[in-house]
Amino acid sequence: MLRKLLVTLLLFTLVSSEIPSLDKIEISLRRGLDEYISTGRKSEELTEVLKHLKFPELFRRTYKKDSINGLICTTCNVGASAIIKARRLGASKEVLVDVAIKLCVWFKIEPEFVCEATIKRQADTLFYIADNSPELTSNRFCSIFFQGNGCKDSKREEWTIEIPPKPLFSYKTQNVSKARPLKVLQITDIHYDPNYTLGSNAACDAPLCCQAGTKPLKPEDSAGMWGDYRGCDTSWNLTIASLEHIIATHKHLDYFYYTGDIVDHNVWETDISRNTEVITKVLRVFKTYFSSIPVFPILGNHEPHPVNLFSSDGVNNVSISTQWVFDVSAEEWKDWLPPETRDTILKGGYYTVLVRPGFRIIALNSNVCFTFNWWLVYDDVDPYDQLVWLVQVLLEAERNNETVHILSHVPSGDDTCLQNWGREYARIVNRFSDIIAAQFNGHTHKDENVIYFDHANPHRAISVAFNGASLTPYHDANPNYVIYHVDSQTYEVLDYDMWIFNLTDANLTPNQVPTWYKLYSFKSAYGVDSLKPNAMAKLARDIAGNRSLAEQYFRYKFRDGDAALQKGCDDKCHLSNICYMVTSYHGQTLHCDYLTEIWNSTENINMK
């Protein structure tokens, strides 16, 4: 025992001696960057410290946050402060763009061509923000951009939305209808890629593979006819085959919710013309296939150019304004939506529609909370006054005895949704939970649900957000769509069916369209009586206490994707899945902590 302890201590000492402390890294990196910016020379000290600073795929959703979070925050603060200081001392845009590209390459974040093209596309926005934000600090920048890695800004000023109290009495009726349930289709995250090419390289190191002009090194790395589990998006063939299957299989659809992300992951080659072409092509094919069905679309974070960026109110500079994406949306959505929605679509990409007496849809642009939206650094206070508007719409709906469905792309509890925005949104849901029958999200590409709890009584579940996963297989998942069975009077989700096809099998028969099938119906798959918030909260507890149920949740999260099943899910993965279910805004850990205790309990350990 003593020998093992001595060996462990020796190894720890050797490892510790090889890795500099954060303080030493900060000093060396700061000194090295200052010298590089002023002279263009990469010193030996900078070269040496960079050996410890490798963050491959840092900005992708596949990046696993771990114990190097402190290193990320330190590195970000040093890099951002060096660039901000140099700009204020008169450094040119060209010099600092070069520095940013070099940092991206030195840190191994992406291949050089991706670093260069992406940064150059976003440079005008970044310099506008820096030049027009005299109080900008590296802490502010890093605490937003790397919120999910735990970076903080001690000087951050929180903001709140004014929400009137609940009425003393609620007159909302909750009688379940005996009529045929409504059938609601949700498709999300198509990520149509016009450059997807059969036989191209599916195993690249860029954010998007399967691109025209690339060749695989091995036959097994060739892009299949219907897609690939690796970093590849949706071909036009797959898009059309999916829509053909849906209209042939589901004859009586009442509504179609499209919850964002039409544009692909080729983030280094976006431009306004290309994005507009992709957006309009997909929306117009929706009009062809769903000509008799009300369609309710929302924006995803990939729709604007540059990617993720929704420019702040009052920014009229054509070279950096993203007003164009609202203009395109207003024009293309007008065939589905009443004229009175146009003003808010043009203002911020959101709207509301009274679909039928007593039933209202509210479509949000929650991409404004996405922490990779640089404009949050410039001004993060309720972008486009959307949450203030949401409160007013819900107050009016409450007065009129209406029930509401809310559509939004980025889930409020995701660690890439700004905590302040997510918290205020969760407060609004808490206040109006009596009339919010369901929420519908996209963005994560995962089949998962988020449960909201009463702030005054944390044991009481009050709302559920359903995530439609993705048509794109990016990453590791089978393509899917969802059919919800919705009560025609209360508008609560009674059940839903997850439809998929197996990508491996489909690619074995490239001349045949994929064989879609119903993977599961939620109630029967999980043995629940309903999908009401309290039932879903109980299910979350059951998953935390039953490893086999957690494995099932993981399987369904990736829709039995062969790549995901091969990788499997360890304890950390399962806890991440479980905690996501009960997190309605970043930093809210009460229910996560409770379910983690259950997972770690003796009872659960014995079930492993």
C-alpha positions in Angstrom: 0.0 0.0 0.0 2.8 2.4 1.0 4.7 1.5 -2.2 1.7 2.3 -4.3 1.2 5.6 -2.5 4.9 6.6 -3.1 4.7 5.7 -6.8 1.5 7.8 -7.1 3.1 10.7 -5.4 6.2 10.4 -7.6 4.1 10.3 -10.8 2.1 13.3 -9.6 5.3 15.2 -8.9 6.7 14.4 -12.3 3.5 15.4 -14.1 3.1 18.6 -12.0 6.7 19.6 -12.8 5.9 19.3 -16.5 2.8 21.5 -16.5 3.2 25.1 -15.5 0.8 26.7 -13.1 -2.0 28.9 -14.4 -0.1 31.9 -13.1 3.0 31.0 -15.0 1.0 30.2 -18.1 -0.7 33.6 -17.8 2.5 35.5 -17.4 4.3 33.7 -20.3 1.4 34.0 -22.6 0.7 37.6 -21.9 4.4 38.5 -22.4 4.6 36.4 -25.6 1.5 37.9 -27.1 2.4 41.5 -26.3 5.8 40.9 -28.1 4.2 39.2 -31.0 1.7 42.0 -31.5 4.3 44.7 -31.4 7.1 43.0 -33.3 5.6 40.1 -35.2 8.1 37.8 -33.6 7.1 34.5 -32.0 9.4 34.3 -29.0 10.8 31.0 -27.5 8.7 31.8 -24.3 5.5 32.0 -26.4 6.4 28.8 -28.3 7.0 27.0 -25.1 3.8 28.0 -23.4 1.7 27.2 -26.4 2.7 23.5 -26.0 0.3 23.4 -23.0 -2.6 25.3 -24.8 -4.3 22.9 -27.2 -8.1 23.2 -27.5 -9.2 21.2 -30.6 -12.8 21.7 -31.7 -13.3 24.2 -28.8 -16.3 25.9 -30.4 -18.2 22.8 -31.5 -21.0 21.2 -29.6 -19.0 17.9 -29.6 -16.3 19.6 -27.4 -16.3 18.0 -24.0 -16.0 20.5 -21.1 -13.7 19.1 -18.5 -11.0 19.9 -15.9 -9.2 22.3 -18.2 -11.9 24.9 -17.9 -9.7 27.1 -15.7 -7.0 26.9 -18.4 -9.6 28.0 -21.1 -10.7 31.0 -19.0 -7.1 32.1 -18.3 -6.1 31.7 -22.0 -9.2 33.6 -23.2 -8.6 36.4 -20.8 -5.0 36.8 -21.8 -5.7 36.6 -25.5 -8.7 39.0 -25.4 -7.0 41.5 -23.2 -3.9 41.6 -25.4 -6.0 42.3 -28.5 -8.3 44.9 -26.7 -5.3 46.7 -25.3 -3.5 46.7 -28.7 -6.5 48.0 -30.5 -6.9 50.9 -28.0 -3.2 51.7 -28.5 -3.8 52.0 -32.3 -3.1 48.5 -33.6 -4.5 48.0 -37.1 -7.4 45.7 -37.9 -5.0 43.7 -40.3 -2.5 43.1 -37.5 -5.0 42.0 -35.0 -6.9 39.7 -37.5 -3.6 38.0 -38.1 -3.1 37.6 -34.3 -6.6 36.1 -33.9 -6.0 33.7 -36.8 -2.6 32.7 -35.3 -4.2 32.0 -31.9 -6.9 29.9 -33.5 -4.2 27.9 -35.3 -1.7 27.7 -32.4 -4.4 26.5 -30.0 -5.4 23.8 -32.6 -9.0 25.0 -32.4 -9.6 24.4 -36.2 -7.6 23.8 -39.3 -5.8 26.9 -40.6 -8.1 27.4 -43.6 -11.2 27.3 -41.3 -9.6 29.7 -38.7 -8.7 32.2 -41.4 -11.9 32.2 -43.3 -14.2 32.3 -40.3 -12.3 35.0 -38.4 -12.1 37.2 -41.5 -15.9 36.9 -41.9 -16.5 38.0 -38.3 -13.7 40.6 -38.0 -15.8 43.6 -39.0 -18.3 42.8 -36.3 -15.7 42.2 -33.6 -13.9 45.5 -34.4 -17.2 47.4 -34.4 -18.0 46.0 -30.9 -14.5 46.7 -29.6 -14.3 50.2 -31.0 -17.8 51.1 -29.8 -17.5 49.6 -26.3 -15.1 51.8 -24.3 -15.8 49.7 -21.1 -15.2 46.4 -22.8 -13.0 44.0 -20.8 -11.6 40.6 -21.5 -13.6 39.3 -18.5 -16.9 40.4 -20.0 -15.9 38.8 -23.4 -14.8 35.5 -21.9 -17.6 35.2 -19.3 -20.1 35.3 -22.1 -18.3 33.4 -24.8 -17.1 30.7 -22.4 -20.0 30.7 -19.9 -20.3 26.9 -20.2 -16.6 26.6 -19.2 -17.2 28.5 -16.0 -15.6 31.8 -16.9 -16.8 34.7 -14.7 -17.0 38.5 -14.8 -17.2 40.0 -11.3 -18.3 43.3 -12.6 -21.2 42.0 -14.7 -24.5 43.9 -14.3 -27.6 41.6 -14.2 -30.9 42.7 -15.7 -34.4 41.7 -15.0 -37.8 41.8 -16.8 -40.8 43.2 -15.0 -43.4 40.5 -14.7 -46.8 41.3 -13.1 -47.9 38.9 -10.4 -50.3 36.1 -11.0 -54.0 36.8 -10.7 -55.6 35.6 -7.5 -57.9 33.2 -9.4 -57.3 31.3 -12.6 -60.3 30.7 -14.8 -58.4 28.5 -17.2 -60.3 25.3 -18.0 -58.4 22.1 -18.2 -61.0 19.5 -19.4 -59.5 17.0 -21.7 -61.3 16.8 -25.0 -62.9 13.6 -26.3 -62.3 14.7 -29.9 -59.5 13.4 -32.1 -56.2 14.7 -30.9 -54.4 17.2 -33.1 -51.4 15.8 -35.0 -48.4 18.2 -34.9 -45.3 17.6 -37.0 -42.0 18.9 -35.8 -39.0 18.9 -38.0 -35.9 20.7 -36.8 -32.2 21.3 -37.8 -32.3 20.1 -41.4 -28.9 21.8 -42.0 -29.3 21.4 -45.8 -25.8 21.2 -47.4 -25.8 22.0 -51.1 -22.2 20.8 -51.3 -22.9 17.3 -49.9 -21.4 14.8 -52.4 -21.7 11.1 -52.5 -18.3 9.4 -52.2 -16.5 12.5 -50.7 -14.5 12.5 -47.5 -16.6 11.9 -44.4 -13.6 11.8 -42.0 -12.1 15.3 -42.2 -11.0 17.6 -39.4 -13.1 20.6 -40.5 -16.5 21.4 -38.8 -18.2 20.0 -41.9 -17.2 17.0 -44.0 -18.7 15.2 -47.1 -17.8 18.2 -49.2 -17.5 18.3 -53.0 -13.9 18.2 -54.2 -12.7 16.1 -51.2 -11.6 12.4 -51.4 -11.4 9.9 -48.6 -8.1 8.2 -47.8 -10.0 4.9 -47.0 -13.1 3.4 -48.6 -14.9 3.3 -45.3 -14.6 7.1 -45.1 -16.6 7.7 -48.2 -19.8 9.7 -47.8 -22.9 7.6 -48.2 -26.0 8.2 -50.4 -28.1 9.2 -47.4 -25.6 10.8 -45.0 -22.9 10.0 -42.5 -22.7 9.8 -38.7 -19.6 11.9 -38.7 -19.4 15.7 -39.4 -21.8 15.7 -42.3 -25.1 17.5 -43.0 -28.2 16.8 -45.0 -28.2 16.3 -48.8 -31.0 17.5 -51.0 -31.8 13.8 -51.7 -32.3 13.2 -48.1 -34.4 16.3 -47.6 -36.8 15.4 -50.4 -37.0 11.7 -49.5 -37.9 12.7 -45.9 -40.7 15.1 -47.0 -42.0 12.5 -49.4 -42.2 9.9 -46.7 -43.9 12.3 -44.2 -46.7 13.3 -46.5 -47.2 9.7 -47.7 -47.3 8.3 -44.1 -49.2 11.0 -42.2 -52.3 12.0 -44.0 -54.0 14.2 -41.4 -51.4 16.6 -40.0 -52.9 19.7 -38.4 -49.8 21.9 -37.9 -46.1 21.8 -38.8 -43.5 23.4 -36.4 -40.1 24.0 -37.9 -37.8 25.0 -35.1 -34.8 26.4 -36.9 -31.4 25.8 -38.5 -31.9 25.4 -42.2 -28.3 26.3 -43.1 -25.4 23.8 -42.9 -22.3 23.8 -40.7 -20.0 25.2 -43.4 -19.4 28.2 -41.1 -16.2 29.3 -42.9 -17.9 29.8 -46.3 -21.2 31.6 -45.4 -22.3 34.8 -47.1 -25.6 36.6 -47.4 -26.3 35.3 -50.9 -25.5 31.7 -50.2 -27.5 31.6 -46.9 -30.4 33.3 -48.6 -30.4 30.8 -51.4 -30.3 27.8 -49.0 -33.1 29.3 -46.7 -35.4 30.1 -49.6 -34.9 26.8 -51.3 -35.9 24.8 -48.2 -38.8 27.1 -47.2 -40.2 27.0 -50.7 -40.1 23.2 -50.8 -42.0 23.2 -47.5 -44.7 25.3 -49.3 -44.8 22.6 -52.0 -45.2 19.6 -49.7 -47.2 21.2 -47.0 -49.4 23.5 -49.1 -52.6 22.7 -47.1 -51.0 22.6 -43.6 -50.3 25.7 -41.4 -46.6 26.0 -41.0 -44.9 27.9 -38.2 -41.2 28.4 -38.7 -38.5 30.0 -36.5 -34.9 31.0 -37.0 -31.8 29.0 -36.0 -28.4 30.3 -35.1 -27.0 29.1 -38.5 -29.3 31.3 -40.6 -27.5 34.6 -40.3 -24.2 35.5 -41.8 -21.8 35.5 -40.1 -22.9 32.4 -38.3 -24.5 32.9 -34.8 -24.6 36.7 -35.1 -27.8 38.7 -34.6 -26.7 42.4 -34.7 -28.0 44.7 -31.9 -30.8 47.2 -32.3 -29.7 50.4 -33.9 -26.7 49.0 -35.8 -27.4 50.0 -39.3 -23.9 49.5 -40.9 -24.7 47.3 -43.9 -21.4 45.4 -43.6 -22.3 44.1 -40.2 -26.0 44.3 -39.8 -28.0 41.0 -39.9 -31.3 42.8 -40.7 -31.2 41.0 -44.0 -32.1 37.6 -42.3 -35.3 39.2 -40.8 -36.1 40.7 -44.2 -35.8 37.3 -45.9 -37.8 35.6 -43.2 -40.7 38.2 -43.3 -40.9 37.7 -47.1 -40.7 33.9 -47.1 -43.0 33.3 -44.1 -45.7 35.7 -45.2 -47.6 32.9 -47.0 -48.1 31.1 -43.7 -48.5 34.0 -41.3 -51.0 36.9 -40.9 -49.8 40.4 -41.9 -49.7 41.6 -38.3 -46.7 39.4 -37.6 -44.5 41.3 -40.0 -43.4 44.1 -37.7 -42.0 41.8 -35.0 -40.4 39.5 -37.6 -38.6 42.5 -39.1 -37.7 43.8 -35.6 -36.2 40.6 -34.2 -37.4 37.4 -35.9 -40.2 36.6 -33.5 -44.0 36.6 -33.8 -47.3 35.4 -32.4 -50.4 33.9 -34.1 -53.9 33.2 -32.7 -54.2 29.8 -34.6 -57.8 29.2 -33.6 -60.0 30.6 -30.8 -58.3 29.7 -27.5 -55.0 28.6 -29.0 -52.0 30.8 -29.6 -48.5 30.1 -30.9 -45.6 32.2 -29.8 -42.5 31.9 -32.0 -39.3 33.2 -30.4 -35.8 34.1 -31.7 -33.9 32.5 -28.7 -30.7 32.6 -30.8 -30.2 36.0 -29.2 -29.2 34.2 -26.0 -26.6 32.0 -27.8 -23.3 32.8 -26.1 -21.4 32.5 -29.5 -23.4 35.6 -30.6 -20.7 38.3 -30.3 -23.4 41.0 -30.1 -24.1 39.9 -26.5 -20.8 41.4 -25.6 -21.9 44.7 -27.0 -25.4 44.7 -25.4 -27.0 41.6 -23.8 -30.0 43.4 -22.2 -33.1 41.7 -23.7 -32.2 41.9 -27.4 -34.9 43.3 -29.6 -37.1 43.8 -26.4 -38.3 40.3 -27.1 -38.9 39.1 -23.5 -40.8 42.3 -22.6 -42.9 41.6 -25.7 -43.4 38.0 -24.6 -44.7 39.1 -21.2 -47.2 41.4 -22.9 -48.4 38.7 -25.3 -48.8 36.2 -22.4 -50.7 38.7 -20.3 -53.1 39.3 -23.2 -53.5 35.5 -23.7 -54.2 35.1 -20.1 -56.9 37.7 -20.1 -58.5 36.0 -23.2 -58.4 32.5 -21.7 -56.0 31.3 -24.4 -53.5 28.4 -24.2 -50.1 28.8 -25.7 -47.4 26.8 -27.4 -43.9 28.4 -27.5 -41.4 27.6 -30.2 -37.8 28.5 -29.8 -34.5 27.2 -31.2 -32.0 27.4 -28.3 -33.2 25.7 -25.1 -33.1 28.2 -22.2 -31.2 25.7 -20.0 -28.5 25.0 -22.4 -25.0 26.1 -21.2 -24.7 28.1 -24.4 -27.8 30.2 -23.6 -26.8 33.3 -21.7 -27.6 32.7 -18.0 -29.3 36.1 -17.5 -31.6 35.6 -20.6 -32.4 32.0 -19.7 -33.2 32.9 -16.1 -35.5 35.7 -17.1 -37.2 33.4 -19.7 -37.6 30.8 -17.0 -39.2 33.4 -14.7 -41.7 34.2 -17.4 -42.5 30.5 -17.9 -42.9 30.2 -14.1 -45.4 33.1 -14.1 -47.5 32.0 -17.0 -47.2 28.2 -16.6 -51.0 27.9 -16.3 -51.5 28.9 -19.9 -48.2 27.5 -21.5 -49.3 24.0 -22.5 -45.9 23.0 -24.1 -42.6 24.4 -25.5 -40.8 23.1 -28.5 -37.0 23.5 -29.1 -34.3 22.4 -31.5 -30.6 23.2 -31.7 -29.0 20.4 -29.7 -29.7 17.6 -32.3 -30.8 15.5 -29.3 -34.1 13.8 -28.5 -34.4 15.2 -25.0 -36.9 17.0 -22.8 -36.5 19.9 -20.3 -38.6 20.2 -17.2 -39.3 23.6 -15.6 -40.1 23.8 -11.8 -41.9 26.3 -9.7 -39.5 28.9 -8.3 -41.6 29.2 -5.1 -42.1 25.4 -4.7 -39.1 23.6 -6.4 -40.7 20.2 -5.9 -43.6 21.2 -8.3 -42.9 20.7 -12.0 -44.8 23.3 -14.1 -43.8 23.0 -17.8 -42.0 20.8 -20.3 -40.0 21.7 -23.4 -39.8 19.0 -26.0 -36.8 18.9 -28.3 -37.3 17.7 -31.9 -33.7 16.5 -32.3 -32.6 16.9 -36.0 -33.0 15.7 -39.5 -29.3 16.0 -39.9 -27.3 13.0 -38.6 -24.6 15.5 -37.4 -23.2 14.0 -35.0 -23.7 10.2 -34.4 -27.5 10.2 -34.7 -30.1 8.8 -37.0 -32.2 11.4 -38.8 -35.7 11.9 -37.4 -38.9 13.9 -37.1 -41.6 13.9 -34.4 -45.4 13.5 -34.5 -47.0 15.0 -31.4 -50.5 14.0 -30.4 -52.0 17.2 -28.8 -55.3 17.5 -27.0 -57.7 19.6 -29.1 -59.0 21.5 -26.1 -56.2 21.8 -23.5 -53.4 21.7 -26.2 -51.2 19.6 -23.9 -49.0 17.0 -25.5 -50.7 13.6 -24.9 -47.9 11.5 -26.4 -45.4 11.7 -29.3 -44.0 9.3 -31.8 -40.3 9.4 -32.8 -39.8 8.5 -36.5 -36.3 7.5 -37.8 -34.4 5.5 -40.3 -31.1 3.7 -39.7 -28.4 5.5 -41.6 -26.1 2.5 -41.9 -28.8 0.3 -43.4 -30.0 3.0 -45.7 -26.5 3.5 -47.2 -26.2 -0.2 -47.9 -29.0 0.2 -50.5 -28.2 3.6 -52.1 -30.7 3.1 -54.9 -33.6 2.7 -52.5 -35.2 5.4 -50.4 -34.6 5.0 -46.6 -37.0 2.8 -44.7 -38.5 5.1 -42.0 -40.1 3.5 -39.0 -41.5 4.6 -35.6 -38.7 4.1 -33.1 -41.0 4.5 -30.1 -44.1 6.2 -28.7 -43.1 8.1 -25.5 -45.8 6.8 -23.1 -45.3 3.1 -23.9 -41.5 3.4 -24.2 -41.2 4.9 -20.7 -44.2 3.4 -19.1 -45.7 6.7 -18.1 -49.4 7.6 -17.9 -49.0 11.1 -19.3 -46.5 13.7 -20.4 -47.6 16.3 -17.9 -44.8 18.1 -16.0 -45.2 16.2 -12.8 -45.1 12.8 -14.7 -42.0 13.9 -16.5 -40.3 15.0 -13.3 -41.0 11.6 -11.8 -39.6 10.0 -15.0 -36.4 12.0 -14.5 -36.1 10.7 -11.0 -36.7 7.1 -12.2 -34.0 7.5 -14.9 -31.6 8.8 -12.2 -32.3 5.7 -10.1 -32.3 3.1 -12.9 -29.3 2.5 -15.1 -31.1 0.5 -17.7 -33.7 3.3 -18.1 -30.8 5.8 -18.4 -29.3 3.6 -21.1 -32.6 3.7 -22.9 -32.8 7.5 -22.6 -29.3 7.7 -24.1 -30.2 5.4 -27.0 -33.3 7.4 -27.8 -31.4 10.7 -27.4 -29.3 9.7 -30.5 -32.2 7.7 -32.1 -30.3 4.4 -31.9 -27.5 5.9 -34.0 -25.0 3.2 -34.6 -22.0 5.6 -34.0 -23.5 6.8 -30.6 -24.2 3.2 -29.5 -20.7 2.2 -30.4 -19.2 5.0 -28.3 -21.6 4.3 -25.4 -22.4 6.4 -22.4 -20.4 6.4 -19.1 -21.5 7.8 -15.7 -20.5 11.3 -16.6 -22.5 11.1 -19.8 -25.6 9.7 -18.1 -25.4 12.4 -15.4 -25.1 15.1 -18.1 -28.2 13.7 -19.8 -30.2 13.5 -16.6 -29.1 17.0 -15.4 -30.0 18.5 -18.8 -33.6 17.3 -18.2 -34.0 19.5 -15.1 -32.0 22.6 -16.0 -34.2 25.5 -17.2 -31.4 28.0 -17.1 -27.6 27.8 -16.8 -26.4 27.7 -13.3 -29.6 26.3 -11.9 -28.3 23.2 -10.2 -30.8 22.3 -7.5 -32.5 19.5 -9.3 -29.3 18.3 -11.0 -27.7 18.0 -7.5 -30.7 16.0 -6.2 -30.7 13.6 -9.2 -26.9 13.2 -9.0 -27.3 12.0 -5.4 -29.9 9.5 -6.5 -27.6 8.3 -9.3 -24.7 7.9 -6.9 -26.7 6.2 -4.3 -26.1 2.6 -3.2 -29.3 1.4 -4.8 -28.2 2.7 -8.2 -24.6 1.4 -7.8 -25.9 -2.1 -7.2 -27.9 -1.9 -10.5 -24.7 -1.3 -12.6 
